[in-house]
């Protein structure tokens, strides 16, 4: 059986870890999603197979802000 002082050390360690992880998560909640700006050309394909054959990498994304008219 574990003695009471060892149980206290384990309990305090677990509580300290929970508090530390909670604070870490709370501090990272307010970080905004980073914006990435990329210059690109638009190429259209008739079928997904044509796209797959022509592309090295296919990324599916969605805008985080309203997409306004281009200038």
DOPA-865747 format. One line per 3 residues: number of its first residue (from 1); their letters; for each residue x, y, z of N, C-alpha, C, O. Coordinates in nm, 4 decimals. Example, Ala and Ser with C-alpha at 12.3 -4.5 7.8 and 13.67 -1.06 7.14 Angstrom:
1) AS) 1.3190:-0.5690:0.7800:1.2300:-0.4500:0.7800:1.3200:-0.3300:0.7800:1.4236:-0.3319:0.8465  1.2850:-0.2250:0.7080:1.3670:-0.1060:0.7140:1.2900:0.0030:0.7870:1.3409:0.1138:0.8039
REM end
This chain:
1) XXX) 0.0835:-0.1181:0.0000:0.0000:0.0000:0.0000:0.0878:0.1242:0.0000:0.1997:0.1248:0.0513  0.0325:0.2294:-0.0597:0.1036:0.3567:-0.0628:0.0801:0.4315:0.0672:-0.0300:0.4307:0.1223  0.1850:0.4960:0.1149:0.1658:0.5747:0.2365:0.0993:0.7085:0.2014:0.0945:0.7469:0.0845
4) XXX) 0.0494:0.7772:0.3004:-0.0320:0.8969:0.2771:0.0482:1.0119:0.2177:-0.0070:1.0893:0.1395  0.1759:1.0261:0.2514:0.2547:1.1369:0.1954:0.2774:1.1158:0.0453:0.2779:1.2123:-0.0311  0.2960:0.9925:0.0033:0.3142:0.9636:-0.1392:0.1842:0.9900:-0.2160:0.1877:1.0398:-0.3285
7) XXX) 0.0713:0.9571:-0.1562:-0.0584:0.9837:-0.2169:-0.0799:1.1346:-0.2325:-0.1342:1.1798:-0.3333  -0.0375:1.2110:-0.1339:-0.0508:1.3564:-0.1414:0.0339:1.4133:-0.2548:-0.0105:1.5016:-0.3281  0.1543:1.3630:-0.2684:0.2432:1.4096:-0.3758:0.1811:1.3790:-0.5121:0.1813:1.4650:-0.6002
10) XXX) 0.1294:1.2607:-0.5303:0.0672:1.2230:-0.6569:-0.0565:1.3094:-0.6825:-0.0764:1.3566:-0.7945  -0.1384:1.3302:-0.5814:-0.2587:1.4116:-0.5960:-0.2238:1.5557:-0.6313:-0.2845:1.6136:-0.7214  -0.1280:1.6136:-0.5623:-0.0872:1.7510:-0.5911:-0.0267:1.7633:-0.7310:-0.0492:1.8632:-0.7994
13) XXX) 0.0482:1.6646:-0.7732:0.1059:1.6651:-0.9071:-0.0037:1.6606:-1.0136:0.0014:1.7355:-1.1112  -0.1012:1.5744:-0.9954:-0.2121:1.5643:-1.0911:-0.2917:1.6938:-1.0941:-0.3274:1.7411:-1.2021  -0.3203:1.7520:-0.9793:-0.3949:1.8779:-0.9735:-0.3153:1.9892:-1.0411:-0.3722:2.0684:-1.1162
16) XXX) -0.1862:1.9963:-1.0158:-0.1019:2.0990:-1.0784:-0.0998:2.0822:-1.2298:-0.1058:2.1815:-1.3023  -0.0915:1.9599:-1.2786:-0.0933:1.9352:-1.4228:-0.2266:1.9763:-1.4850:-0.2294:2.0352:-1.5931  -0.3353:1.9458:-1.4179:-0.4675:1.9832:-1.4692:-0.4802:2.1354:-1.4763:-0.5311:2.1888:-1.5748
19) XXX) -0.4346:2.2046:-1.3733:-0.4408:2.3508:-1.3726:-0.3538:2.4085:-1.4833:-0.3967:2.4990:-1.5549  -0.2324:2.3574:-1.4980:-0.1408:2.4050:-1.6016:-0.1991:2.3839:-1.7404:-0.1963:2.4755:-1.8225  -0.2516:2.2661:-1.7684:-0.3095:2.2380:-1.8994:-0.4337:2.3231:-1.9255:-0.4550:2.3683:-2.0380
22) XXX) -0.5155:2.3451:-1.8228:-0.6332:2.4301:-1.8379:-0.5937:2.5729:-1.8722:-0.6526:2.6332:-1.9619  -0.4958:2.6273:-1.8029:-0.4487:2.7626:-1.8319:-0.3892:2.7713:-1.9716:-0.4112:2.8699:-2.0419  -0.3153:2.6713:-2.0123:-0.2560:2.6681:-2.1459:-0.3652:2.6696:-2.2524:-0.3544:2.7431:-2.3506
25) XXX) -0.4689:2.5903:-2.2345:-0.5779:2.5854:-2.3320:-0.6560:2.7171:-2.3354:-0.6930:2.7644:-2.4429  -0.6809:2.7761:-2.2190:-0.7533:2.9027:-2.2130:-0.6737:3.0133:-2.2815:-0.7327:3.0971:-2.3498  -0.5438:3.0161:-2.2656:-0.4610:3.1188:-2.3260:-0.4574:3.1038:-2.4780:-0.4421:3.2040:-2.5478
28) XXX) -0.4709:2.9836:-2.5313:-0.4650:2.9616:-2.6751:-0.5997:2.9749:-2.7434:-0.6052:2.9714:-2.8663  -0.7081:2.9898:-2.6696:-0.8400:3.0017:-2.7303:-0.8516:3.1320:-2.8094:-0.9147:3.1332:-2.9150  -0.7931:3.2405:-2.7618:-0.8084:3.3716:-2.8237:-0.7160:3.3936:-2.9428:-0.7242:3.4991:-3.0058
31) XXX) -0.6293:3.3001:-2.9763:-0.5402:3.3168:-3.0901:-0.6193:3.3034:-3.2187:-0.6876:3.2031:-3.2392  -0.6113:3.4032:-3.3058:-0.6872:3.3958:-3.4314:-0.6245:3.2956:-3.5279:-0.5079:3.2581:-3.5155  -0.7055:3.2544:-3.6233:-0.6557:3.1658:-3.7283:-0.5655:3.2485:-3.8193:-0.6061:3.3561:-3.8632
34) XXX) -0.4453:3.2020:-3.8486:-0.3556:3.2816:-3.9321:-0.4090:3.2924:-4.0754:-0.4658:3.1974:-4.1291  -0.3897:3.4099:-4.1361:-0.4317:3.4306:-4.2736:-0.3157:3.3968:-4.3660:-0.2005:3.4295:-4.3377  -0.3474:3.3316:-4.4755:-0.2471:3.2956:-4.5741:-0.2856:3.3610:-4.7057:-0.3971:3.3424:-4.7543
37) XXX) -0.1948:3.4365:-4.7627:-0.2191:3.5033:-4.8900:-0.1329:3.4354:-4.9961:-0.0108:3.4269:-4.9828  -0.1987:3.3872:-5.1014:-0.1289:3.3138:-5.2054:-0.1733:3.3651:-5.3417:-0.2928:3.3791:-5.3673  -0.0779:3.3927:-5.4284:-0.1099:3.4261:-5.5667:-0.1318:3.2960:-5.6412:-0.0552:3.2009:-5.6258
40) XXX) -0.2367:3.2922:-5.7219:-0.2676:3.1675:-5.7908:-0.3323:3.1959:-5.9261:-0.3880:3.3033:-5.9488  -0.3239:3.0990:-6.0137:-0.3933:3.1026:-6.1420:-0.5116:3.0083:-6.1340:-0.5078:2.9081:-6.0627  -0.6159:3.0407:-6.2071:-0.7349:2.9570:-6.2066:-0.7365:2.8704:-6.3315:-0.7342:2.9211:-6.4436
43) XXX) -0.7403:2.7415:-6.3113:-0.7477:2.6456:-6.4209:-0.8675:2.5565:-6.3930:-0.8835:2.5070:-6.2814  -0.9508:2.5357:-6.4925:-1.0686:2.4520:-6.4727:-1.0496:2.3177:-6.5418:-0.9830:2.3080:-6.6448  -1.1091:2.2148:-6.4836:-1.1046:2.0796:-6.5371:-1.2469:2.0279:-6.5479:-1.3333:2.0645:-6.4682
46) XXX) -1.2706:1.9441:-6.6448:-1.4043:1.8890:-6.6668:-1.4369:1.7763:-6.5686:-1.5524:1.7605:-6.5290  -1.3370:1.6987:-6.5294:-1.3602:1.5849:-6.4407:-1.2573:1.5854:-6.3285:-1.1489:1.6416:-6.3440  -1.2899:1.5238:-6.2168:-1.1917:1.5125:-6.1080:-1.0686:1.4303:-6.1493:-0.9593:1.4533:-6.0976
49) XXX) -1.0849:1.3377:-6.2392:-0.9725:1.2562:-6.2837:-0.8695:1.3414:-6.3575:-0.7492:1.3217:-6.3405  -0.9167:1.4373:-6.4405:-0.8244:1.5276:-6.5092:-0.7472:1.6126:-6.4086:-0.6266:1.6330:-6.4229  -0.8174:1.6617:-6.3075:-0.7526:1.7397:-6.2021:-0.6490:1.6563:-6.1294:-0.5375:1.7028:-6.1060
52) XXX) -0.6838:1.5349:-6.0938:-0.5926:1.4465:-6.0219:-0.4684:1.4170:-6.1046:-0.3583:1.4099:-6.0501  -0.4844:1.3997:-6.2358:-0.3698:1.3701:-6.3220:-0.2778:1.4911:-6.3374:-0.1569:1.4744:-6.3539  -0.3330:1.6127:-6.3325:-0.2538:1.7325:-6.3566:-0.1912:1.7915:-6.2305:-0.0955:1.8683:-6.2400
55) XXX) -0.2431:1.7574:-6.1131:-0.2007:1.8246:-5.9897:-0.1007:1.7422:-5.9105:-0.1093:1.6196:-5.9042  -0.0050:1.8131:-5.8499:0.0867:1.7501:-5.7552:0.0233:1.7442:-5.6166:0.0479:1.6517:-5.5393  -0.0586:1.8445:-5.5868:-0.1192:1.8557:-5.4551:-0.2572:1.9181:-5.4708:-0.2719:2.0180:-5.5412
58) XXX) -0.3580:1.8611:-5.4067:-0.4935:1.9152:-5.4106:-0.5319:1.9530:-5.2682:-0.5291:1.8699:-5.1774  -0.5682:2.0811:-5.2499:-0.6055:2.1316:-5.1182:-0.7480:2.1855:-5.1270:-0.7797:2.2637:-5.2166  -0.8324:2.1443:-5.0353:-0.9693:2.1936:-5.0288:-0.9756:2.2943:-4.9150:-0.9475:2.2604:-4.8000
61) XXX) -1.0123:2.4180:-4.9467:-1.0138:2.5251:-4.8469:-1.1463:2.5994:-4.8535:-1.2234:2.5849:-4.9484  -1.1707:2.6801:-4.7493:-1.2856:2.7699:-4.7504:-1.2427:2.9022:-4.6870:-1.1597:2.9025:-4.5961  -1.2973:3.0132:-4.7331:-1.2555:3.1431:-4.6785:-1.3077:3.1638:-4.5375:-1.4159:3.1170:-4.5021
64) XXX) -1.2291:3.2346:-4.4577:-1.2720:3.2644:-4.3211:-1.3457:3.3972:-4.3148:-1.4103:3.4263:-4.2142  -1.3377:3.4792:-4.4206:-1.4085:3.6062:-4.4282:-1.4881:3.6097:-4.5571:-1.4677:3.5274:-4.6463  -1.5803:3.7070:-4.5663:-1.6607:3.7230:-4.6866:-1.5673:3.7568:-4.8031:-1.4787:3.8415:-4.7915
67) XXX) -1.5892:3.6895:-4.9135:-1.5070:3.7096:-5.0306:-1.5658:3.8222:-5.1143:-1.6700:3.8053:-5.1777  -1.4992:3.9365:-5.1146:-1.5503:4.0532:-5.1849:-1.5106:4.0550:-5.3309:-1.4401:3.9660:-5.3783  -1.5562:4.1568:-5.4020:-1.5208:4.1669:-5.5437:-1.3713:4.1953:-5.5616:-1.3085:4.2630:-5.4802
70) XX) -1.3183:4.1428:-5.6678:-1.1758:4.1647:-5.6965:-1.1570:4.3015:-5.7594:-1.2449:4.3518:-5.8293  -1.0421:4.3609:-5.7338:-1.0130:4.4920:-5.7931:-0.9096:4.4788:-5.9005:-0.8717:4.5782:-5.9623
REM end
